[in-house]
């Protein structure tokens, strides 16, 4: 959105001021640029939900009166994961698995819950380092467990925070990050060259593609 000039957005808006898609685009443009589109024509039409409930798992709708758009994503505009409404996700929700899990956890008692969490933290630590074919030292494993214990604490997902998390889990000082990566990255399996690449993440940034 920040790459689209304001005059282009306004031209499309004046062409169809009641259109649902252009209203959503204008809403997102203002959110992602921190700027305001002006002057705008009179906006009409029914409130248009940002995420179609028949396609996505959604949250409660927060209406933007200016654009008549309802933000119904999971989370907030700063961090909004998307979950498609597939047969598997619908079945999981309808099964009441979260409620049943909570009841089970409540039935364990504090001491048993602490023991279960300690095992889970250690198991996740071993599995995470095994992916990198690395055997962590006792101090390294302890640091990783402490990070897992912080997962429920409300902290803003910022570049500095994510860099901090990455550096705690990396042993080689040359692999430690100082900022987000702005070059292409990939995951690879056994072998060499392009045939060994198993996952190619999409790279977007203000400095290039």
GROMACS elastic network, one bead per residue, 0.5 to 0.9 nm:
[ bonds ]
;  ai    aj funct       b0    kb
    1     4     6  0.55037   500
    1     5     6  0.85994   500
    1    25     6  0.80173   500
    1    26     6  0.89247   500
    1    28     6  0.71961   500
    1    29     6  0.52277   500
    1    30     6  0.86211   500
    1    32     6  0.67240   500
    1    33     6  0.74311   500
    2     5     6  0.74605   500
    2     6     6  0.88892   500
    2    29     6  0.66510   500
    2    30     6  0.87936   500
    2    32     6  0.65785   500
    2    33     6  0.55159   500
    4     7     6  0.84798   500
    4     8     6  0.68145   500
    4     9     6  0.72611   500
    4    29     6  0.83128   500
    5     8     6  0.54310   500
    5     9     6  0.67610   500
    5    10     6  0.89487   500
    6     9     6  0.51665   500
    6    10     6  0.62059   500
    6    11     6  0.86108   500
    6    29     6  0.86221   500
    6    36     6  0.88243   500
    6    37     6  0.66085   500
    6    38     6  0.86965   500
    7    10     6  0.50333   500
    7    11     6  0.60247   500
    7    12     6  0.86583   500
    7    37     6  0.86105   500
    8    11     6  0.51371   500
    8    12     6  0.63837   500
    8    13     6  0.86034   500
    9    12     6  0.53419   500
    9    13     6  0.61269   500
    9    14     6  0.86994   500
    9    22     6  0.80288   500
    9    25     6  0.80925   500
    9    26     6  0.67890   500
    9    29     6  0.84244   500
    9    37     6  0.80650   500
   10    14     6  0.60571   500
   10    15     6  0.84992   500
   10    26     6  0.84064   500
   10    37     6  0.71121   500
   10    38     6  0.77765   500
   10    39     6  0.81162   500
   10    40     6  0.70367   500
   11    14     6  0.52769   500
   11    15     6  0.63084   500
   11    16     6  0.89919   500
   12    15     6  0.50481   500
   12    16     6  0.65547   500
   12    17     6  0.80500   500
   12    22     6  0.70625   500
   13    16     6  0.53364   500
   13    18     6  0.81280   500
   13    19     6  0.79216   500
   13    22     6  0.61155   500
   13    23     6  0.73301   500
   13    26     6  0.79719   500
   13    40     6  0.76723   500
   13    41     6  0.78085   500
   14    17     6  0.54065   500
   14    40     6  0.74322   500
   14    41     6  0.64379   500
   16    19     6  0.53719   500
   16    20     6  0.89796   500
   16    22     6  0.75664   500
   17    20     6  0.85718   500
   17    22     6  0.76049   500
   17    23     6  0.74065   500
   17    40     6  0.84891   500
   17    41     6  0.65686   500
   17    42     6  0.70610   500
   17    43     6  0.56729   500
   17    44     6  0.71222   500
   17    45     6  0.88431   500
   18    21     6  0.89857   500
   18    22     6  0.81026   500
   18    23     6  0.73162   500
   18    42     6  0.84859   500
   18    43     6  0.58131   500
   18    44     6  0.50837   500
   18    45     6  0.54119   500
   18    46     6  0.85852   500
   19    22     6  0.56163   500
   19    23     6  0.62190   500
   19    24     6  0.87404   500
   19    43     6  0.89738   500
   19    44     6  0.85065   500
   19    45     6  0.76188   500
   20    23     6  0.52304   500
   20    24     6  0.62501   500
   20    25     6  0.86694   500
   20    45     6  0.78248   500
   20    46     6  0.83470   500
   20    47     6  0.81585   500
   20    48     6  0.59125   500
   20    49     6  0.88170   500
   20    68     6  0.87217   500
   20    69     6  0.81386   500
   21    24     6  0.51138   500
   21    25     6  0.61403   500
   21    26     6  0.86301   500
   21    48     6  0.83056   500
   22    26     6  0.60635   500
   22    27     6  0.84830   500
   23    26     6  0.51101   500
   23    27     6  0.61424   500
   23    28     6  0.86467   500
   23    43     6  0.84126   500
   23    48     6  0.82075   500
   23    67     6  0.56294   500
   23    68     6  0.74576   500
   23    69     6  0.70643   500
   24    27     6  0.50381   500
   24    28     6  0.61970   500
   24    29     6  0.85014   500
   24    48     6  0.75117   500
   24    49     6  0.83484   500
   24    50     6  0.66785   500
   24    67     6  0.73019   500
   24    68     6  0.85228   500
   24    69     6  0.62832   500
   24    70     6  0.88573   500
   25    28     6  0.51478   500
   25    29     6  0.59750   500
   25    30     6  0.86851   500
   26    30     6  0.62631   500
   26    31     6  0.85798   500
   26    37     6  0.76814   500
   26    67     6  0.75287   500
   27    30     6  0.54499   500
   27    31     6  0.63269   500
   27    32     6  0.88024   500
   27    64     6  0.81780   500
   27    66     6  0.85159   500
   27    67     6  0.62703   500
   27    68     6  0.89634   500
   27    69     6  0.73597   500
   28    32     6  0.60315   500
   28    33     6  0.83828   500
   29    32     6  0.53622   500
   29    33     6  0.59428   500
   29    34     6  0.80698   500
   29    35     6  0.79922   500
   29    36     6  0.85248   500
   29    37     6  0.85462   500
   30    33     6  0.53210   500
   30    34     6  0.54527   500
   30    35     6  0.52804   500
   30    36     6  0.56184   500
   30    37     6  0.70537   500
   31    34     6  0.55785   500
   31    35     6  0.76140   500
   31    36     6  0.88279   500
   31    77     6  0.77198   500
   32    35     6  0.81849   500
   32    77     6  0.87803   500
   33    36     6  0.83344   500
   37    40     6  0.68574   500
   38    41     6  0.89026   500
   40    43     6  0.80436   500
   43    66     6  0.75233   500
   43    67     6  0.67320   500
   43    68     6  0.76647   500
   44    47     6  0.87748   500
   44    67     6  0.84481   500
   44    68     6  0.75926   500
   45    48     6  0.83032   500
   45    68     6  0.75377   500
   46    68     6  0.69156   500
   46    69     6  0.85137   500
   47    63     6  0.76957   500
   47    64     6  0.86531   500
   47    65     6  0.86010   500
   47    67     6  0.81888   500
   47    69     6  0.51680   500
   47    70     6  0.63274   500
   48    51     6  0.88446   500
   48    67     6  0.88368   500
   48    68     6  0.64661   500
   48    70     6  0.59160   500
   48    71     6  0.88038   500
   49    52     6  0.64253   500
   49    53     6  0.83315   500
   49    61     6  0.76367   500
   49    63     6  0.86417   500
   49    68     6  0.88291   500
   49    69     6  0.57962   500
   49    71     6  0.62433   500
   49    72     6  0.65936   500
   50    61     6  0.89822   500
   50    69     6  0.67161   500
   50    70     6  0.59462   500
   50    71     6  0.54322   500
   50    72     6  0.63182   500
   50    73     6  0.74129   500
   51    54     6  0.86698   500
   51    55     6  0.76226   500
   51    56     6  0.64858   500
   51    57     6  0.84669   500
   51    58     6  0.69961   500
   51    70     6  0.85741   500
   51    71     6  0.75233   500
   51    72     6  0.62697   500
   51    73     6  0.65092   500
   52    55     6  0.54460   500
   52    56     6  0.61250   500
   52    57     6  0.86765   500
   52    58     6  0.81474   500
   52    72     6  0.88222   500
   53    56     6  0.51958   500
   53    57     6  0.63482   500
   53    58     6  0.61437   500
   53    72     6  0.86621   500
   53    85     6  0.80866   500
   54    57     6  0.80146   500
   54    85     6  0.69196   500
   55    83     6  0.87714   500
   55    84     6  0.59286   500
   55    85     6  0.51686   500
   55    86     6  0.78878   500
   56    73     6  0.87259   500
   56    82     6  0.70827   500
   56    83     6  0.57047   500
   56    86     6  0.82587   500
   57    73     6  0.80274   500
   57    74     6  0.77019   500
   57    82     6  0.74622   500
   57    83     6  0.55458   500
   57    84     6  0.60894   500
   57    85     6  0.55530   500
   57    89     6  0.84581   500
   57    90     6  0.86052   500
   58    61     6  0.83442   500
   58    72     6  0.56360   500
   58    73     6  0.52174   500
   58    74     6  0.57079   500
   58    82     6  0.82946   500
   58    83     6  0.80384   500
   59    71     6  0.84918   500
   59    73     6  0.52975   500
   59    74     6  0.50119   500
   59    75     6  0.75599   500
   60    71     6  0.80047   500
   60    72     6  0.53372   500
   60    73     6  0.75730   500
   60    74     6  0.81707   500
   61    70     6  0.53897   500
   61    71     6  0.52807   500
   61    73     6  0.76252   500
   62    69     6  0.82982   500
   62    70     6  0.52942   500
   62    71     6  0.50859   500
   62    72     6  0.63544   500
   63    66     6  0.89617   500
   63    67     6  0.87375   500
   63    68     6  0.66917   500
   63    69     6  0.57685   500
   63    71     6  0.62691   500
   63    72     6  0.85941   500
   64    67     6  0.58758   500
   64    68     6  0.54690   500
   64    69     6  0.52665   500
   64    70     6  0.60392   500
   64    71     6  0.75489   500
   65    69     6  0.70823   500
   65    70     6  0.86581   500
   66    69     6  0.79684   500
   67    70     6  0.87938   500
   71    76     6  0.84956   500
   71    77     6  0.84151   500
   72    75     6  0.86799   500
   72    76     6  0.88561   500
   73    76     6  0.68445   500
   73    77     6  0.80738   500
   73    80     6  0.62279   500
   73    81     6  0.77099   500
   73    82     6  0.73470   500
   74    79     6  0.83979   500
   74    80     6  0.55268   500
   74    81     6  0.62209   500
   74    82     6  0.69726   500
   74    83     6  0.84390   500
   75    78     6  0.79802   500
   75    79     6  0.60383   500
   75    81     6  0.71457   500
   76    79     6  0.53089   500
   76    80     6  0.53819   500
   76    81     6  0.89196   500
   77    80     6  0.59276   500
   78   157     6  0.87117   500
   79   157     6  0.80005   500
   83    86     6  0.86488   500
   83    89     6  0.82823   500
   84    89     6  0.76471   500
   85    88     6  0.80368   500
   85    89     6  0.60093   500
   85    90     6  0.62681   500
   86    89     6  0.52837   500
   86    90     6  0.61194   500
   86    91     6  0.84570   500
   87    90     6  0.52083   500
   87    91     6  0.59795   500
   87    92     6  0.85479   500
   88    91     6  0.51733   500
   88    92     6  0.61835   500
   88    93     6  0.87383   500
   89    92     6  0.50794   500
   89    93     6  0.62705   500
   89    94     6  0.86371   500
   90    93     6  0.51885   500
   90    94     6  0.61130   500
   90    95     6  0.85258   500
   91    94     6  0.51268   500
   91    95     6  0.60346   500
   91    96     6  0.89651   500
   92    95     6  0.51996   500
   92    96     6  0.69915   500
   92    97     6  0.65565   500
   92    98     6  0.88532   500
   93    96     6  0.56471   500
   93    97     6  0.68001   500
   93    98     6  0.79053   500
   94    97     6  0.79180   500
   95    98     6  0.85043   500
   95   100     6  0.88413   500
   96    99     6  0.54610   500
   96   100     6  0.62297   500
   96   101     6  0.86001   500
   97   100     6  0.50586   500
   97   101     6  0.59386   500
   97   102     6  0.85480   500
   98   101     6  0.50424   500
   98   102     6  0.61796   500
   98   103     6  0.86699   500
   99   102     6  0.51354   500
   99   103     6  0.62719   500
   99   104     6  0.86595   500
  100   103     6  0.51473   500
  100   104     6  0.62004   500
  100   105     6  0.86662   500
  101   104     6  0.50749   500
  101   105     6  0.61550   500
  101   106     6  0.85765   500
  102   105     6  0.51011   500
  102   106     6  0.60821   500
  102   107     6  0.85907   500
  103   106     6  0.51229   500
  103   107     6  0.62592   500
  103   108     6  0.89921   500
  104   107     6  0.51520   500
  104   108     6  0.66566   500
  105   108     6  0.53921   500
  105   109     6  0.75993   500
  105   113     6  0.70965   500
  106   109     6  0.63992   500
  106   110     6  0.84959   500
  106   113     6  0.86668   500
  108   111     6  0.78902   500
  108   112     6  0.57183   500
  108   113     6  0.59547   500
  109   112     6  0.56715   500
  109   113     6  0.60590   500
  109   114     6  0.87076   500
  110   113     6  0.51079   500
  110   114     6  0.61805   500
  110   115     6  0.87817   500
  111   114     6  0.52414   500
  111   115     6  0.64509   500
  111   116     6  0.87704   500
  112   115     6  0.51509   500
  112   116     6  0.61935   500
  112   117     6  0.86486   500
  113   116     6  0.50754   500
  113   117     6  0.61133   500
  113   118     6  0.85386   500
  114   117     6  0.51652   500
  114   118     6  0.61063   500
  114   119     6  0.86826   500
  115   118     6  0.51296   500
  115   119     6  0.63268   500
  115   120     6  0.86702   500
  116   119     6  0.52320   500
  116   120     6  0.62087   500
  116   121     6  0.86927   500
  117   121     6  0.60431   500
  117   122     6  0.85910   500
  118   121     6  0.51981   500
  118   122     6  0.63058   500
  118   123     6  0.85988   500
  118   145     6  0.85455   500
  119   122     6  0.52623   500
  119   123     6  0.60470   500
  119   124     6  0.85424   500
  120   123     6  0.50936   500
  120   124     6  0.60344   500
  120   125     6  0.84663   500
  121   124     6  0.52490   500
  121   125     6  0.61411   500
  121   126     6  0.87607   500
  121   144     6  0.84952   500
  121   145     6  0.56762   500
  121   146     6  0.87403   500
  121   148     6  0.66589   500
  121   149     6  0.78174   500
  122   125     6  0.50115   500
  122   126     6  0.62508   500
  122   127     6  0.86210   500
  122   141     6  0.77438   500
  122   142     6  0.87202   500
  122   144     6  0.87941   500
  122   145     6  0.66776   500
  123   126     6  0.52432   500
  123   127     6  0.61791   500
  123   128     6  0.85920   500
  124   127     6  0.50656   500
  124   128     6  0.59850   500
  124   129     6  0.86249   500
  124   145     6  0.84733   500
  124   148     6  0.87370   500
  125   128     6  0.52260   500
  125   129     6  0.63339   500
  125   130     6  0.84887   500
  125   136     6  0.86821   500
  125   141     6  0.64964   500
  125   142     6  0.89127   500
  125   144     6  0.64276   500
  125   145     6  0.66422   500
  125   148     6  0.86080   500
  126   129     6  0.54542   500
  126   130     6  0.60082   500
  126   131     6  0.88291   500
  126   134     6  0.89718   500
  126   135     6  0.77691   500
  126   136     6  0.79136   500
  126   141     6  0.79461   500
  127   131     6  0.64529   500
  128   131     6  0.54736   500
  128   132     6  0.72633   500
  128   134     6  0.89026   500
  129   132     6  0.53095   500
  129   133     6  0.62956   500
  129   134     6  0.52079   500
  129   135     6  0.64100   500
  129   136     6  0.68075   500
  129   169     6  0.86348   500
  130   134     6  0.55942   500
  130   135     6  0.69363   500
  131   134     6  0.75415   500
  132   135     6  0.87972   500
  136   139     6  0.78625   500
  136   140     6  0.55080   500
  136   141     6  0.57054   500
  136   171     6  0.87250   500
  137   140     6  0.50323   500
  137   141     6  0.60933   500
  137   142     6  0.85004   500
  138   141     6  0.51902   500
  138   142     6  0.61520   500
  138   143     6  0.86859   500
  139   142     6  0.50642   500
  139   143     6  0.62411   500
  139   144     6  0.87188   500
  140   143     6  0.51227   500
  140   144     6  0.62925   500
  140   145     6  0.86984   500
  140   168     6  0.80787   500
  140   169     6  0.73893   500
  140   171     6  0.83885   500
  141   144     6  0.51008   500
  141   145     6  0.61925   500
  141   146     6  0.86616   500
  141   169     6  0.88335   500
  142   145     6  0.51249   500
  142   146     6  0.62700   500
  142   147     6  0.87544   500
  143   146     6  0.51282   500
  143   147     6  0.63908   500
  143   148     6  0.88622   500
  143   168     6  0.71037   500
  143   169     6  0.78571   500
  144   147     6  0.50507   500
  144   148     6  0.63945   500
  144   149     6  0.87662   500
  144   168     6  0.73351   500
  144   169     6  0.65267   500
  145   148     6  0.50636   500
  145   149     6  0.63041   500
  145   150     6  0.88359   500
  146   149     6  0.50738   500
  146   150     6  0.65356   500
  147   150     6  0.51856   500
  147   151     6  0.67594   500
  147   165     6  0.75951   500
  147   168     6  0.85385   500
  148   151     6  0.52772   500
  148   152     6  0.84029   500
  149   152     6  0.71293   500
  149   153     6  0.83720   500
  150   153     6  0.53590   500
  150   154     6  0.86653   500
  151   154     6  0.80712   500
  151   155     6  0.89251   500
  152   155     6  0.88482   500
  155   158     6  0.86717   500
  155   161     6  0.84345   500
  156   161     6  0.77643   500
  157   160     6  0.83834   500
  157   161     6  0.63638   500
  157   162     6  0.69173   500
  158   161     6  0.52125   500
  158   162     6  0.63074   500
  158   163     6  0.85880   500
  159   162     6  0.53048   500
  159   163     6  0.61124   500
  159   164     6  0.85547   500
  159   179     6  0.66233   500
  159   180     6  0.67795   500
  160   163     6  0.51331   500
  160   164     6  0.61220   500
  160   165     6  0.87615   500
  160   178     6  0.82864   500
  160   179     6  0.72808   500
  161   164     6  0.50041   500
  161   165     6  0.63371   500
  161   166     6  0.87449   500
  162   165     6  0.50876   500
  162   166     6  0.62170   500
  162   167     6  0.86465   500
  162   179     6  0.86805   500
  162   180     6  0.86539   500
  163   166     6  0.51189   500
  163   167     6  0.61515   500
  163   168     6  0.87397   500
  163   176     6  0.82584   500
  163   177     6  0.59695   500
  163   178     6  0.63884   500
  163   179     6  0.62771   500
  163   180     6  0.75891   500
  164   167     6  0.52940   500
  164   168     6  0.64452   500
  164   177     6  0.83960   500
  164   178     6  0.87344   500
  165   168     6  0.54130   500
  165   169     6  0.67795   500
  166   169     6  0.54442   500
  166   170     6  0.63974   500
  166   176     6  0.71296   500
  166   177     6  0.70457   500
  167   170     6  0.52311   500
  167   171     6  0.79366   500
  167   173     6  0.84339   500
  167   175     6  0.83916   500
  167   176     6  0.53011   500
  167   177     6  0.64958   500
  167   178     6  0.86946   500
  168   171     6  0.78957   500
  168   176     6  0.87177   500
  169   176     6  0.89782   500
  170   173     6  0.74017   500
  170   175     6  0.68944   500
  170   176     6  0.62898   500
  171   174     6  0.87594   500
  171   175     6  0.77863   500
  171   176     6  0.79739   500
  172   175     6  0.54504   500
  172   176     6  0.69141   500
  173   176     6  0.53386   500
  173   177     6  0.88576   500
  174   177     6  0.83590   500
  177   180     6  0.74221   500
  177   181     6  0.81220   500
  178   181     6  0.88155   500
  179   182     6  0.88698   500
  181   184     6  0.78564   500
  181   185     6  0.81720   500
  181   203     6  0.87599   500
  182   185     6  0.88334   500
  182   203     6  0.74837   500
  182   204     6  0.78823   500
  182   205     6  0.67995   500
  182   207     6  0.73065   500
  182   208     6  0.73892   500
  182   209     6  0.81860   500
  183   203     6  0.76395   500
  183   208     6  0.85310   500
  183   209     6  0.83170   500
  184   200     6  0.83404   500
  184   201     6  0.79684   500
  184   202     6  0.81658   500
  184   203     6  0.64173   500
  184   209     6  0.84143   500
  185   200     6  0.68405   500
  185   201     6  0.67933   500
  185   202     6  0.86938   500
  185   203     6  0.80237   500
  186   197     6  0.67673   500
  186   198     6  0.76733   500
  186   199     6  0.58024   500
  186   201     6  0.63359   500
  187   196     6  0.85680   500
  187   197     6  0.58632   500
  187   198     6  0.56926   500
  187   199     6  0.51181   500
  187   200     6  0.66211   500
  187   201     6  0.84342   500
  188   191     6  0.81706   500
  188   192     6  0.84751   500
  188   193     6  0.89023   500
  188   194     6  0.85996   500
  188   195     6  0.86494   500
  188   196     6  0.52507   500
  188   198     6  0.50365   500
  188   199     6  0.68720   500
  188   200     6  0.88864   500
  189   192     6  0.84029   500
  189   195     6  0.89203   500
  189   196     6  0.52134   500
  189   197     6  0.62709   500
  189   198     6  0.62627   500
  190   196     6  0.60083   500
  190   197     6  0.87552   500
  191   195     6  0.75007   500
  191   196     6  0.52554   500
  191   197     6  0.87870   500
  192   195     6  0.69605   500
  192   196     6  0.56046   500
  192   197     6  0.83956   500
  193   196     6  0.58674   500
  193   197     6  0.73773   500
  194   197     6  0.54829   500
  195   198     6  0.81107   500
  197   200     6  0.72422   500
  200   203     6  0.89377   500
  202   209     6  0.84834   500
  203   208     6  0.83955   500
  203   209     6  0.58092   500
  204   207     6  0.81973   500
  204   208     6  0.66302   500
  205   208     6  0.55418   500
  205   209     6  0.63170   500
  206   209     6  0.81728   500
